[in-house]
Amino acid sequence: MRTVGVEEEMLLVDMQDGRAQSVQGQLVLRSALQDPGMAPAVVEGALEGELQREQVETQTAPSRDLAELEEQVRYWRGEAAEAARAAHCRVAAIATSPLPSGPSPAAGERYAWIREHYQLLARQHLSCGLHVHVAIDSDEEGVGVVDRVRVWLPVLLALSANSPFAHGEDAGFQSWRNQMMTRWPSSGPTDLFGSPEVYHALVQDMTATGVLLDKGMIYSDARLSHHYPTVELRTADVCTRVEDTVLIAALSRALVETAAAKWAAGTPAPQVPSTLIRLASFQASRHGLKEDLLDPLTSRPRPAWEVVDDLLVWVRPALESAGDLPRVESALGVIRQDGTGADLQRLTLERTGQLVDVVAQAVRVTAGQE
């Protein structure tokens, strides 16, 4: 069974007014000084900084069992929450800051280069994603997977949508983070590669332009990790509910397993132009599961839950083989009944009328308090 691990980017916020707070360095320093022997034996991973000082990133170790993955996610969220309290702030697993914020750049030569070359884009950018790493056996298999999962990634975006508010107002999108990511020149869906040689040649050409600093700045929806033997799926918003995080991880692993099997059998990758996949991502970003999604294969509008059901049919053998199907069906049932993270944020605002309450609820859920 393939291993799966996740990276969660989260906001650091002031609990008095709900605004993003610049204290990242204190959290990362505390994590570095902590005795690693204090962590449970089953838990490995990291707590790290990000582009802006109002962000922190947690990373789990690779896991084969979803229960173990969930334990790791909860542990590292707890570590982040404890470190944040020591720095007089809180952690919120939401993909954009609902309240106005002026991001503060993190220290380091790499981030300084990004700020210099991307100017206002880098100065304004403050968003949090969920990145899922799934193990692969080779670059050949990995490229076969990237070519075959690309059409399904807008569905993961719709399920994870968790950024309806930004700059103190309703953005009119379920995932405003996705729209923010489209500003970066290397983001979004990729064309079909067909072989690792074509993939690596394009990566080399992209970095040779000087527009990107390095391979780490290739922000495509799916890519071969340049650190680990994994495919990295990057389209999802960070999820407030841990159960949603585990759901996206489970579906990601099942998509990779299904795609790898199709590649091994010689089944051609869907010949869907990247332009149409970009439109599918826009539709998912705009409406989440509230309106139609675009069918992954025909690119025509269809009821969102029919498309989700098609995804479940597509990956069902992989989910059954891993023993993940009951957990996935249960988590999808919760979203079908209660809504996505974006839906819950809007319900909170409708109930209280205060964006600070949206942030406060996200803090409580992130910390496992409700």
Disulfide bonds with the S-S distance in Angstrom:
none
